[in-house]
Amino acid sequence: MRVLGVDFGSKRIGLAISDETGTVAQPVGYVTGGVKEVVRVATERGAGRIVVGVPRRLDGSSSPQTEKTFQFIAALEQAIQKPVVRWDERLTTVQAERTLIESDLSRRERKEKIDTVAAQLMLQSYLDAANQPPIEDEAS
């Protein structure tokens, strides 16, 4: 099943999609049209689940952007008949920025790609966690 990763921002919404096996996240791009555009991309790409990154402060507390993201998630859940999962995205934008700097992209190019790369990193984190084998009990 394909999974759509969403990095909700105030100006742009970064998107990434998994492969059919739910193993590898690939960048899709970004949209600026809100919930309708995310639903359109999810439908076009055949996503069976949507994972939305929830920004939190390093101490785990909420920020104003966290509250905006929860409002976006509520609207998305009303608009689509697919599971919507909340996923901690702390530091994904920082990781995305570092990755893009290491790629030697200009500031303008980084600005264009940061939301998509953040969505890809967040989705890959979710996929990696979802695909972890269960820890076996040593007493067994």
C-alpha positions in Angstrom: 0.0 0.0 0.0 1.3 3.5 -0.9 1.5 6.0 1.9 1.4 9.8 1.3 3.6 11.9 3.6 2.5 15.5 4.3 4.7 18.3 5.7 2.1 21.0 6.4 3.4 24.5 6.3 1.8 27.9 6.3 2.8 28.7 2.7 3.4 25.3 1.2 2.6 21.7 1.9 5.4 19.3 1.1 4.5 15.9 -0.2 6.2 12.5 -0.5 4.9 9.1 -1.5 6.0 5.6 -0.7 6.5 2.7 -3.1 3.9 0.0 -3.3 5.6 -2.0 -0.5 5.6 0.9 1.9 9.4 0.7 2.2 10.9 3.8 0.4 9.7 7.4 0.4 10.1 9.4 -2.7 9.6 13.2 -3.1 6.4 14.4 -4.9 6.7 18.2 -4.7 4.5 20.6 -2.9 1.1 22.1 -3.2 -0.3 25.5 -2.0 -4.0 24.7 -2.3 -4.6 23.1 1.1 -6.7 20.1 1.8 -8.3 19.8 -1.6 -4.9 19.6 -3.3 -3.7 16.9 -0.8 -6.8 14.9 -1.4 -6.3 15.2 -5.2 -2.6 14.0 -4.9 -3.5 11.2 -2.6 -6.2 10.0 -5.0 -4.0 10.3 -8.1 -1.1 8.5 -6.5 -3.3 5.7 -5.0 -2.3 6.4 -1.4 -4.1 4.1 1.1 -3.0 6.1 4.1 -1.8 9.6 4.8 0.8 10.5 7.3 1.0 14.1 8.5 4.0 15.4 10.3 3.2 17.1 13.6 5.7 19.8 14.5 6.5 19.9 18.2 9.1 21.8 20.2 12.2 19.8 21.3 10.6 19.3 24.7 7.5 17.8 23.1 5.2 20.7 23.8 2.9 22.3 21.2 3.6 25.5 19.3 1.2 27.7 17.3 2.2 25.7 14.2 1.2 22.5 16.0 -2.3 23.8 16.5 -2.6 24.9 12.8 -1.4 21.4 11.8 -4.1 19.7 14.0 -6.7 22.0 12.3 -5.4 20.9 8.9 -5.5 17.2 10.0 -9.1 17.6 11.2 -10.2 19.1 7.8 -8.3 16.4 5.9 -10.0 13.6 7.9 -13.3 15.1 7.0 -12.4 15.3 3.3 -11.0 11.9 2.7 -12.0 8.3 3.5 -8.5 7.1 4.3 -6.7 6.7 7.6 -4.8 9.9 8.5 -1.8 9.2 10.9 -0.1 11.9 13.0 3.7 11.5 13.1 6.3 13.5 15.1 8.4 15.5 12.7 10.7 17.2 15.1 13.9 18.3 13.3 13.0 17.1 9.8 13.2 20.6 8.4 16.7 21.0 10.0 17.7 17.6 8.5 16.2 18.6 5.1 18.2 21.9 5.2 21.4 20.1 6.0 20.8 17.6 3.2 20.2 20.4 0.7 23.2 22.4 1.8 25.4 19.2 1.4 23.9 18.9 -2.1 25.4 22.3 -2.9 22.1 23.9 -3.9 21.7 27.6 -4.0 19.5 29.3 -1.3 16.7 29.7 -3.9 16.9 26.1 -4.9 16.8 25.0 -1.2 13.8 27.2 -0.6 11.9 25.4 -3.4 12.8 21.9 -2.2 12.8 22.1 1.6 9.2 21.2 2.1 9.3 18.2 -0.2 12.6 16.9 1.4 11.1 17.4 4.9 8.0 15.4 3.8 10.3 12.7 2.4 12.4 12.4 5.6 9.3 12.4 7.8 7.6 9.7 5.7 10.8 7.6 5.6 10.9 7.8 9.4 7.3 6.6 9.6 8.0 3.8 7.1 11.1 2.6 8.9 9.2 2.5 12.2 6.2 0.7 10.7 8.5 -1.9 9.0 10.5 -2.8 12.2 10.4 -6.4 13.0 8.9 -7.1 16.5 11.5 -7.4 19.3 11.6 -11.0 20.4 11.4 -11.8 24.1 14.7 -13.4 25.2 12.7 -15.5 27.7 10.9 -17.3 24.9 
